[in-house]
Amino acid sequence: MRRVVGEVVDAGPGGLCVRAPGLPAHRPGQFAMLQLTPGFARTDPLLPRPMAIYRREADVLEFRFKVVGRGTRALAELRPGQPLALVGPLGNGFELPRGPALLVGGGTGIASLLEVARDAPGPVTVALGGRSRDDVLGLADFEALDVELRVATDDGSAGRRGLVTDLVDPGAGQELLACGPHGMLARCAQLAREAGARCRVSLESPMACGFGICLGCVVRVRGGLRYVCTEGPVFDAELLDWEALA
């Protein structure tokens, strides 16, 4: 983990790219805290935003998100050359699956899966979902990979009309990796358990610090509590107390 001040390369309503020399290498599924004030002071918006690292090319990191409030709107309105503070990489990411894998992403959770899909050595199936085609983040990037791609949208504007979990059919011995809304993750965990497949999920949680100080991202697991920021965001699905998470 390191604090650096990067320089915005490009930004818009779908995400941003920032040049951040000196930021250590990351694993797929790790994230960074993005702070608008390069001096790391707490101004408006008050708190930094946790963002999954979508991909990295040399010293340029790309983040994908949707504008949902003041913080993401401010990030989307940044101009090339403006400074942006980053703390990262943070959290425990995904271990690359060694054999056949099924990746499931919904909404902004899709951003955690591109590098897994790109770098996994075995055969990979990717299932992505969103309300409409515009909500399926990075669809063109996934289409360019050598993977089996399945898409579901609520309105049928891309792929099959329905839920992305309708496309999830794990097999015994297959690894299922998922990131997205809670309901989607719980259903993936159930389907994997029924099929005898291992399931790892990346939880999305609000947080203020990203490294275990603010206590804002505590989740209940079987037999105790865990921090999403430091002990996650990736967890074995069987460890989590899904009823408490609901």
JORAJO-V425515 format. One line per field, one symbol per residue. ss: DSSP state (H for helix, E for strand, L for the rest). phi: phi as a letter, one per 40 degrees, with the letter a starting at -180 (. if undefined). Layout:
BEGIN
ss=???
phi=???
END
This chain:
BEGIN
ss=LEEEEEEEEEEELLEEEEELLLLLLLLLLLEEEEELLLLLLLLLLLLLEEEELLEEELLEEEEELLLLLHHHHHHHLLLLLLEEEEEEEELELLLLLLLLEEEEEEHHHHHHLHHHHHHLLLLEEEEEEELLHHHLLLHHHHHLLLLEEEEEELLLLLLEELLHHHHLLLLLLLEEEEELLHHHHHHHHHHHHHHLLEEEEELLLLLLLLLLLLLLLEEEELLEEEEHHHHLEEEEHHHELHHHHL
phi=.acbbcbccaaacciabbcbcgcccbbdgcbbcbbccccgccbbccbcbcbcccabbfbbbbbbabcbacccccccccbdgccacbbicbgcccccccbdbbbbbbfccdccbdccccbccccbbbbbaacadccccgdcccccccbcbbbbbccgcagcciccccccacbdgccbbaaicddccccccccccccgbcbbbbcbacabbgagccgcbcbcbcgibbcccbcbccbccccccccccc
END
